[in-house]
Amino acid sequence: VCARQFVPRYCRGPSPPASRMPLLEAEKRVLACLLCFCAVIFGGWLVLSPLGGVADTHQLETMFLELEEELEEAQSDLREARAEASSLREALRRAGVPSPALSANSSSFYGARHSSQPASQPHAQPKAGTAVSTPAALEKIRDPCAGRPGATARGSGPRPIPGGDLEASGVLEAAFAARAVEGELIFLSVGDTRDHRRVAKDPALKDISTDFLLHLLANLRALGRENWLILSTRRLCGRLQAEHCERSCVWSTLWDDHPGLEPWRLKPGDMFLMWAQQWRYVARALELGYRVFRADTDVYFAEDPYPLLRSPLLRPFEMVVQHDFASMLDNNRRPACSAPPRRPADSAVAPGLQTCGTRPRHLALLNIGLLYVRSSPGGGAYAAINETWAAFLSKLSGPPYKPKHLNGRVESQALIDQPFMRKDII
């Protein structure tokens, strides 16, 4: 516990009473969540222990996960507040401005930010020779992220952005313009702790998406590509900014009030909703004339993909998508044509390129974890992107899917985006 930065007050050791820090609002929420969490668990134990396990195990697991999410959110708020305070203290220190005193008898730094009550005592006059927080002194404060990769603009590269809701007026256009380079935009998305598929397999995997993202950003940066835009949640975007100086993220409230969310057991920020949102914004980017590389975060690039995408081989195609292959369930076999490949002269799109022809709908083994599109409105690839998010909305507006093997429970995975796109492409 003592190793965690966000709970130093609970560690043993002498501390002067005058410097004891009052509770932050975020800390109060964390403590309240902890008390509620313990009360519910204890109450559930009292109720269920006489029943001998008659209760629905799935309902208990769901309740536990929801409580755990609320606790994680409160802890995240606390971490963000601590990180913000630490950054400001460091900036004040570098500027030669003393940090405000933290005592129970004066208006503390936290009290000034988190309380609307006036100070109980007036501030004492500074001693002679002591720096004060004048505008001139505050001008010396340096950004604690200055010099960090991705935090400042460099040459003609992408510019940092403060974040924002893509549904707010002008935010989407400004974000695309700031992050794209030569009309090319890498679109990424990452959620917080609501990837139900991974959590169901192992609760320890609930934060792995963020780790994937950070590794991918380091990978792309090493290849000289930093033209990415990250769609996330507001909370996680704040964490990326505060903890990693990553100023390339945005969030969205698109469809957050859709009446189908509750029946389908979705919440704002869930990955299935975010994946549909991203395709809406990819379509919007195409409408604005950008070329978009949409990538999952659990990928690795051994080399820069752009020279290949711009090569004579792939340049004629409006959309390039990776193929599902080398599956352990398929004995690691590489993809092969089910019929003799077409002769080079038969390919009207790219002469010299052998193709397998077309496949019936639903059978195109597209893996949209890697997808590059340069279509314009009216093009076939643009239509496929639009139909993907439209199919999600249509499904979300209908009755939730409850397969028999789940005994009446909702199967949210029926809202995954990949099958929707596969149905739209021959």
ABEGO torsion letter per residue (X at the ends): XAABAAAAAABBEBBBAAABBBBBAAAAAAAAAAAAAAAAAAAAAAAAAAAGGABBAAAAAAAAAAAAAAAAAAAAAAAAAAAAAAAAAAAAAAAGBBBBBBBAABBBAAAAAABABBBABBBBBBBBGBBBBBAAAAAABBBAABGBBGABBBEABBBBBAEEBAABBGAAAAAAAAABBGGBBBBBBBBBAABAAAAAABAAAAAAAAAAAAAAAAAAAAAGBAABBBBBBAAAAAAAAAAAGBBABBBBABGAABAAAAAAGBBBGBAAAAAAAAAAAAAAAAAAGBBBBBBBAABBBABBAAAAAABAAAAABABBBBBBBGBAAAGGBBBBBABBBBBAAABAABBGBBBAEBBBBGABBBBAABBBBABBBGBAAAAAAAAAAAAAAAAAABBBBBBAAAGGBBBAAAABAAAAAAAABX
